Amino acid sequence: MSHENYSSVIQTLNDCMTACNHCYDACLKEEQVNMMVECIRLDRECADICSYLAQAIGRGTPFISELAEVCAKICESCGNECKKHDHEHCQKCAEACLRCAEECRKIVA
């Protein structure tokens, strides 16, 4: 299947990556940054895997299903962690991550 058929997934991956990068940066500026350590770590993991999967789909990787499964797990973990924090950036990130996890699961064979 060509990468054009994955355009909505790629957009969702890019949206999630952007939300995670914003959340990561905003978390570093919070007063009690020590309370945000797990959120920050998962933001980085999630942004990286989303970026990688979007690029891999664009290259036509034969591992889309496997990578999408891993991406869904990481996005879900990040979303669940972000939901624990009341900051607006965390709540928006949680929404983007959980939406991305759902989209990734749609392309797991």
HELIX and SHEET records of a PDB file:
HELIX    1   1 HIS A    3  TYR A    6  5                                   4    
HELIX    2   2 SER A    7  LEU A   28  1                                  22    
HELIX    3   3 VAL A   33  MET A   36  5                                   4    
HELIX    4   4 VAL A   37  ARG A   59  1                                  23    
HELIX    5   5 ILE A   64  LYS A   83  1                                  20    
HELIX    6   6 GLU A   88  LYS A  106  1                                  19    
END                                                                             
